[in-house]
């Protein structure tokens, strides 16, 4: 082999190695991107659940206040009605 052939073969091998490294990096990046997408979906669901939980806590608080109000009204009505003994 002449010197130019050795140089071109070396350059070709170098480019093949670079191509393999780029392919490896692409595959790693692809996996990372899938993880990011999965994380974004999980984050979105967590935000939805948190919002629902806030709404449910608010509704529960309102319901408890309503029950307390009804109990107070019941006590007032009981006080107004004489107990037949």
C-alpha positions as CSV (number, residue, x, y, z in Angstrom):
1,X,0.0,0.0,0.0
2,X,1.2,3.4,-0.9
3,X,1.2,6.3,1.6
4,X,-1.9,8.0,0.1
5,X,-3.8,4.7,0.4
6,X,-2.8,4.4,4.0
7,X,-3.9,7.9,4.8
8,X,-7.2,7.5,3.0
9,X,-7.8,4.2,4.7
10,X,-7.0,5.8,8.1
11,X,-9.3,8.7,7.4
12,X,-12.1,6.3,6.4
13,X,-11.6,4.3,9.6
14,X,-11.5,7.5,11.6
15,X,-14.8,8.6,10.0
16,X,-16.4,5.2,10.7
17,X,-15.3,5.5,14.4
18,X,-16.8,9.0,14.5
19,X,-20.0,7.7,12.9
20,X,-20.3,5.0,15.5
21,X,-19.7,7.5,18.3
22,X,-22.4,9.8,16.9
23,X,-24.8,6.8,16.6
24,X,-24.1,5.9,20.2
25,X,-24.7,9.4,21.3
26,X,-27.9,9.6,19.3
27,X,-29.2,6.4,21.0
28,X,-28.4,7.8,24.4
29,X,-30.1,11.1,23.6
30,X,-33.1,9.2,22.3
31,X,-33.4,7.4,25.6
32,X,-33.0,10.6,27.5
33,X,-35.7,12.3,25.3
34,X,-38.1,9.4,26.0
35,X,-37.5,9.9,29.8
36,X,-38.2,13.6,29.5
37,X,-41.4,12.9,27.6
38,X,-42.5,10.4,30.3
39,X,-41.5,12.9,33.0
40,X,-43.6,15.6,31.4
41,X,-46.7,13.3,31.2
42,X,-46.2,12.3,34.9
43,X,-45.9,16.0,35.8
44,X,-49.0,16.9,33.9
45,X,-51.0,14.1,35.7
46,X,-49.6,15.2,39.0
47,X,-50.8,18.8,38.3
48,X,-54.2,17.5,37.4
49,X,-54.5,15.3,40.5
50,X,-53.3,18.2,42.7
51,X,-56.0,20.5,41.2
52,X,-58.6,17.8,41.7
53,X,-57.5,17.4,45.3
54,X,-57.7,21.1,45.9
55,X,-61.3,21.2,44.5
56,X,-62.2,18.1,46.6
57,X,-60.8,19.6,49.8
58,X,-62.7,22.8,49.1
59,X,-65.9,20.9,48.5
60,X,-65.4,18.9,51.7
61,X,-64.8,22.1,53.7
62,X,-68.0,23.6,52.3
63,X,-69.9,20.4,53.0
64,X,-68.7,20.4,56.6
65,X,-69.7,24.0,57.1
66,X,-73.1,23.2,55.7
67,X,-73.5,20.2,58.1
68,X,-72.5,22.4,61.0
69,X,-75.0,25.1,59.9
70,X,-77.8,22.4,59.7
71,X,-76.9,21.1,63.1
72,X,-77.1,24.6,64.6
73,X,-80.5,25.1,62.9
74,X,-81.6,21.7,64.3
75,X,-80.6,22.8,67.8
76,X,-82.5,26.0,67.5
77,X,-85.6,24.2,66.3
78,X,-85.3,21.7,69.1
79,X,-85.1,24.5,71.6
80,X,-88.3,26.1,70.1
81,X,-90.3,22.9,70.2
82,X,-91.3,21.8,73.7
83,X,-90.4,18.3,74.6
84,X,-93.5,16.3,75.5
85,X,-92.8,14.3,78.6
